């Protein structure tokens, strides 16, 4: 990653100057790009979203999917089996 700071702003006094930069431009290589900038056009808010999925996220999603599937099956068996057994 190669970043350049531009548009310096001078803050402070002559005896104790303090410099800040108002813009930063970074150039990423193809291997370094792992996040995407998401911008809201109405408010101007922005954040970065990581494109990679970690092992912990996969593990949590796996357990949630297992609980979801078993929850749906339990609901269907509790709801449908009594209806079919009462018809006989």
C-alpha positions in Angstrom: 0.0 0.0 0.0 1.4 3.4 -1.0 -0.3 6.4 0.5 0.2 10.1 -0.3 -1.0 12.9 2.0 -2.0 16.1 0.2 -3.5 19.6 0.9 -1.7 20.5 4.2 -3.6 22.6 6.7 -1.5 24.7 9.1 -2.8 24.8 12.6 -1.3 26.4 15.7 0.9 29.4 16.1 4.3 30.4 14.5 6.2 29.3 17.6 4.4 26.0 17.7 3.2 25.0 14.3 1.0 21.9 13.8 0.4 20.4 10.4 -2.5 18.2 9.3 -3.5 17.0 5.9 -7.0 17.2 4.5 -6.7 14.4 1.8 -5.1 11.0 1.7 -4.8 9.0 -1.5 -3.7 5.3 -1.3 -2.8 2.9 -4.1 -3.4 -0.8 -3.4 -2.0 -3.7 -5.2 -4.4 -6.4 -6.4 -3.4 -8.7 -3.5 -4.0 -6.0 -0.9 -7.6 -5.3 -1.9 -9.7 -7.1 0.7 -12.2 -4.4 1.6 -14.8 -2.4 -0.3 -15.8 1.2 0.3 -19.6 1.5 0.9 -21.0 5.1 0.6 -24.4 6.5 1.3 -25.4 9.0 -1.4 -27.9 10.9 0.7 -26.0 11.3 4.0 -22.4 11.0 2.7 -21.6 8.3 5.4 -19.1 5.7 4.4 -17.5 2.6 5.7 -15.3 -0.3 4.6 -16.7 -3.8 4.2 -14.2 -6.7 4.4 -14.7 -9.1 1.5 -13.0 -12.0 3.3 -14.8 -14.5 5.6 -13.0 -15.7 8.7 -13.1 -19.2 10.2 -15.1 -17.9 13.2 -17.8 -16.4 10.9 -18.1 -19.7 9.0 -18.4 -21.6 12.3 -21.1 -19.3 13.7 -23.1 -19.4 10.5 -22.8 -23.3 10.4 -24.3 -23.5 13.9 -27.0 -21.0 13.1 -28.0 -23.0 10.0 -28.1 -26.2 12.0 -30.3 -24.7 14.7 -32.6 -23.1 12.0 -33.1 -26.4 10.1 -33.8 -28.3 13.3 -36.1 -25.6 14.6 -38.1 -25.7 11.3 -38.3 -29.5 11.4 -39.4 -29.5 15.1 -42.1 -26.9 14.3 -43.4 -28.8 11.3 -43.5 -32.1 13.2 -45.3 -30.5 16.2 -47.7 -28.7 13.9 -48.4 -31.3 11.1 -48.2 -34.7 12.8 -51.1 -34.0 15.3 -53.3 -32.8 12.4 -52.7 -35.9 10.3 -53.2 -38.3 13.3 -56.6 -36.7 14.3 -58.1 -37.3 10.8 -58.0 -41.1 11.3 
